[in-house]
Amino acid sequence: MKNTVFTEKHIALGAKMAPFAGFNMPIQYTSINEEHATVREGVGVFDVSHMGEIWVMGSNALAFIQYVSSNDASVLFPGKAQYTCFPNGKGGIVDDFIVYCFSTEKYLLAVNAANIDKDWAHLCSVAPKFGMVIGKDLINASDDICQLAIQGPKAMEVMQKLCKEDVMSMEYYTFKQIEVAGIPDAIFSTTGYTGSGGCEVYVPNGYGDKLWNAVFEAGAPFGIKPIGLGARDTLRLEMGFCLYGNDIDDTTSPLEAGLGWITKFTDAKGDFIDKQFLLNEKAEGVKRKLVGFELVDKGIARHEMPICDAQGNEIGHVTSGTMGPSVKKAIGMGYVTVPFNKVDSEIFINVRGKLLKAKVVKTPFYKK
């Protein structure tokens, strides 16, 4: 099991640690609900150093990214980031990720921790088609970079104290390579997985201690706290954000998962993996859809619980579920057969043999 550069700090702070994606990670420090509220109302810090980072460079970098991803990277400009996914050639998803554009010949892909090796193998298998040299044009830097996500409505105010350049006016899904807390060339990105604003900062591992200490010192007057992966999950679910391995995987298509907005068929996009499959699926219509739902009856839906119709016939399954600390409701996401995907459709969650009534709702569940 791997450690991040911050593991010893989590242990010293009394975090409940557990294996996650091959890493020893903090699940919670105090309570999930308390940590969730800290991010929604103030500012919290997540260690997300387990995430992977892959550089794509060279004259064919853009063409390569266009082919392996679903979104249209040609619209990116230096300093702009984009959410997208890797179609797997079989109608499913290898991974969802963020691509950062430094130039038309330099991109950084931020991928999920559990999929680093799989993503790397996938990209390396396609690289020869574009004359990409592994180790030169395609570089796996995942073991060299650490990352903190500083999230919440007070996050940018905290971070401005550590930056000479203006970061308060940065738009969502943009980034700068700037000095942060005296650390040169940090990647400062206005992205996150919580829906409460903030940023993510990438630095070489050697600067990890300096970044952590500076962030917590700057945030002390704002009540800054470290946050575990438990609250990260409740925060993202309240926003309806997909979690790879739960809501999307190698068997789910982007269109089934409601990710048509990151699946582009423009002329500028050109050919890409699974393009024809996805075009056909779009024309024919999907047979199942990922939906958000709220429990009407008392209870909590959990991953893999069957979703049924009023007669008890199975029509799908739960992918994620929890009691939303901010919305004060039992919420979840899951795949259901069409037409049960329509908003206000009545569905039932099979909780240990008991059918609990729920209704399909629009996401996000949490609205500021």
VOTI-931889 format. One line per 2 residues: number of its first residue (from 0); for each residue x, y, z of C-alpha. Coordinates in steps of 0.25 Angstrom, whole numbers, plus 5000, padded with zeros to 4 digits. Example, Ala and Ser with C-alpha at 12.3 -4.5 7.8 and 13.67 -1.06 7.14 Angstrom:
! residues 2
0> 5049/4982/5031; 5055/4996/5029
***
This chain:
! residues 368
0> 5000/5000/5000; 5005/5014/4996
2> 5006/5026/5005; 5005/5041/5000
4> 5015/5051/5005; 5004/5055/5015
6> 5001/5042/5021; 5009/5044/5034
8> 5002/5057/5036; 4988/5050/5035
10> 4992/5040/5045; 4998/5051/5055
12> 4984/5058/5054; 4977/5045/5058
14> 4971/5042/5045; 4964/5029/5043
16> 4972/5023/5032; 4968/5012/5022
18> 4973/5006/5008; 4967/5014/4996
20> 4971/5011/4982; 4984/5005/4987
22> 4988/5017/4996; 4987/5019/5011
24> 4977/5030/5012; 4969/5038/5023
26> 4955/5035/5023; 4951/5044/5034
28> 4957/5053/5045; 4945/5056/5054
30> 4932/5052/5047; 4927/5052/5032
32> 4916/5062/5035; 4925/5072/5042
34> 4935/5071/5031; 4924/5072/5021
36> 4919/5085/5027; 4933/5091/5028
38> 4934/5090/5013; 4920/5095/5010
40> 4921/5107/5020; 4936/5110/5021
42> 4949/5104/5016; 4954/5090/5017
44> 4967/5083/5011; 4967/5069/5004
46> 4980/5061/5001; 4977/5057/4987
48> 4992/5053/4984; 4987/5039/4981
50> 4982/5044/4968; 4990/5042/4955
52> 4997/5052/4946; 5001/5049/4932
54> 5008/5058/4922; 5005/5058/4907
56> 5014/5066/4899; 5019/5068/4885
58> 5014/5073/4871; 5003/5061/4871
60> 4999/5064/4886; 4985/5070/4882
62> 4982/5060/4871; 4985/5049/4881
64> 4976/5055/4892; 4965/5057/4882
66> 4966/5042/4878; 4966/5036/4892
68> 4956/5046/4899; 4941/5048/4897
70> 4941/5064/4898; 4947/5074/4888
72> 4960/5078/4893; 4962/5087/4881
74> 4954/5098/4888; 4964/5099/4900
76> 4974/5110/4901; 4986/5111/4910
78> 4981/5113/4924; 4968/5105/4922
80> 4964/5092/4927; 4953/5082/4922
82> 4945/5070/4928; 4945/5058/4919
84> 4946/5043/4918; 4954/5032/4911
86> 4944/5023/4903; 4949/5009/4904
88> 4946/5004/4890; 4935/4995/4895
90> 4924/5005/4898; 4929/5007/4912
92> 4938/5017/4920; 4953/5015/4923
94> 4953/5027/4933; 4948/5041/4934
96> 4959/5052/4936; 4962/5066/4934
98> 4971/5071/4923; 4980/5084/4926
100> 4984/5091/4913; 4998/5098/4915
102> 5000/5100/4900; 4996/5092/4887
104> 5008/5083/4890; 5007/5082/4905
106> 4995/5076/4913; 4994/5070/4927
108> 4984/5059/4929; 4979/5057/4944
110> 4973/5043/4945; 4967/5035/4956
112> 4976/5028/4966; 4970/5014/4964
114> 4972/5015/4949; 4986/5021/4948
116> 4992/5007/4943; 4980/5004/4934
118> 4980/5018/4928; 4995/5018/4925
120> 4994/5005/4918; 4982/5009/4910
122> 4990/5022/4906; 5003/5015/4903
124> 4995/5005/4894; 4990/5017/4885
126> 5003/5025/4885; 5009/5018/4873
128> 4998/5022/4864; 5002/5036/4867
130> 5017/5034/4867; 5017/5037/4882
132> 5030/5034/4889; 5027/5028/4903
134> 5036/5035/4913; 5037/5047/4904
136> 5024/5051/4898; 5016/5042/4908
138> 5021/5043/4923; 5014/5037/4935
140> 5018/5047/4946; 5008/5041/4957
142> 5019/5037/4967; 5025/5051/4966
144> 5014/5060/4969; 5006/5063/4981
146> 4993/5071/4981; 4984/5078/4991
148> 4969/5082/4989; 4966/5094/4997
150> 4951/5095/4996; 4939/5103/5001
152> 4934/5118/5000; 4946/5123/5008
154> 4956/5115/5000; 4960/5126/4990
156> 4962/5136/5001; 4971/5127/5008
158> 4979/5124/4996; 4980/5139/4991
160> 4989/5141/5004; 4999/5131/4998
162> 4999/5136/4984; 5005/5149/4978
164> 4997/5148/4966; 4982/5150/4966
166> 4974/5137/4968; 4961/5142/4973
168> 4956/5146/4960; 4960/5133/4953
170> 4948/5126/4946; 4943/5112/4948
172> 4952/5101/4941; 4964/5110/4938
174> 4978/5109/4944; 4991/5117/4945
176> 5005/5112/4947; 5010/5122/4958
178> 5017/5123/4971; 5009/5118/4983
180> 5014/5120/4997; 5028/5122/4991
182> 5027/5110/4983; 5031/5113/4968
184> 5023/5108/4957; 5011/5102/4965
186> 4999/5098/4957; 4988/5106/4963
188> 4974/5101/4957; 4960/5106/4960
190> 4955/5092/4960; 4949/5082/4970
192> 4940/5071/4974; 4931/5078/4984
194> 4922/5088/4978; 4926/5099/4988
196> 4937/5106/4981; 4952/5106/4983
198> 4964/5101/4976; 4974/5089/4974
200> 4989/5092/4975; 4999/5082/4969
202> 5014/5083/4973; 5026/5073/4973
204> 5026/5064/4985; 5038/5071/4991
206> 5030/5083/4993; 5018/5076/5000
208> 5022/5080/5014; 5024/5094/5011
210> 5010/5095/5004; 5002/5088/5015
212> 5008/5097/5026; 5006/5110/5018
214> 4992/5106/5015; 4988/5103/5029
216> 4995/5115/5034; 4988/5124/5024
218> 4975/5117/5027; 4975/5117/5042
220> 4967/5130/5044; 4956/5124/5035
222> 4955/5111/5043; 4962/5103/5032
224> 4961/5088/5035; 4967/5075/5028
226> 4956/5067/5022; 4955/5052/5019
228> 4950/5044/5007; 4937/5041/5014
230> 4932/5055/5013; 4938/5056/4999
232> 4928/5046/4995; 4916/5052/5002
234> 4920/5066/4996; 4921/5060/4982
236> 4909/5052/4982; 4900/5064/4987
238> 4905/5071/4974; 4902/5058/4965
240> 4917/5057/4961; 4920/5043/4956
242> 4930/5034/4964; 4938/5024/4955
244> 4936/5010/4959; 4922/5013/4965
246> 4914/5022/4955; 4923/5020/4943
248> 4932/5009/4938; 4936/5000/4927
250> 4922/4995/4925; 4915/5009/4924
252> 4915/5018/4912; 4916/5033/4914
254> 4902/5035/4908; 4896/5025/4918
256> 4903/5033/4929; 4897/5046/4925
258> 4911/5051/4920; 4906/5054/4906
260> 4911/5068/4909; 4925/5063/4909
262> 4923/5055/4897; 4925/5063/4884
264> 4923/5060/4869; 4928/5073/4863
266> 4936/5074/4851; 4947/5080/4859
268> 4947/5068/4868; 4949/5058/4857
270> 4950/5043/4859; 4951/5037/4873
272> 4950/5024/4880; 4936/5019/4880
274> 4931/5030/4871; 4922/5022/4862
276> 4917/5013/4874; 4913/5026/4882
278> 4907/5032/4869; 4898/5020/4867
280> 4895/5020/4882; 4891/5034/4881
282> 4882/5032/4869; 4875/5019/4874
284> 4874/5024/4889; 4880/5018/4901
286> 4872/5007/4908; 4876/5011/4922
288> 4880/5024/4928; 4887/5029/4941
290> 4878/5037/4950; 4877/5044/4963
292> 4867/5040/4973; 4862/5044/4987
294> 4856/5034/4996; 4841/5036/5000
296> 4841/5025/5010; 4851/5025/5022
298> 4864/5018/5019; 4877/5019/5011
300> 4880/5014/4998; 4894/5007/4996
302> 4903/5003/4985; 4898/4991/4977
304> 4884/4991/4983; 4873/4987/4973
306> 4864/4998/4968; 4850/4992/4965
308> 4836/4997/4959; 4824/4997/4967
310> 4822/4982/4965; 4835/4978/4970
312> 4841/4976/4956; 4856/4980/4956
314> 4859/4992/4946; 4873/4995/4950
316> 4882/4997/4962; 4888/5007/4971
318> 4902/5013/4968; 4903/5023/4980
320> 4895/5026/4992; 4896/5034/5005
322> 4888/5043/5015; 4892/5057/5009
324> 4897/5065/5021; 4894/5078/5014
326> 4881/5074/5008; 4876/5066/5020
328> 4870/5055/5011; 4874/5041/5007
330> 4879/5043/4992; 4885/5034/4982
332> 4888/5031/4968; 4886/5019/4959
334> 4883/5013/4946; 4869/5010/4942
336> 4862/5006/4929; 4856/5016/4920
338> 4845/5022/4923; 4847/5021/4938
340> 4858/5032/4936; 4848/5043/4935
342> 4847/5053/4946; 4837/5050/4957
344> 4836/5035/4953; 4833/5026/4964
346> 4843/5016/4967; 4846/5006/4979
348> 4859/5003/4985; 4860/4988/4990
350> 4867/4990/5004; 4869/4975/5009
352> 4856/4970/5003; 4847/4983/5006
354> 4843/4992/4995; 4845/5007/4999
356> 4838/5017/4991; 4847/5028/4984
358> 4845/5038/4973; 4854/5042/4961
360> 4859/5056/4963; 4868/5066/4955
362> 4883/5067/4960; 4890/5074/4967
364> 4883/5071/4980; 4890/5082/4986
366> 4888/5096/4981; 4895/5108/4987
***
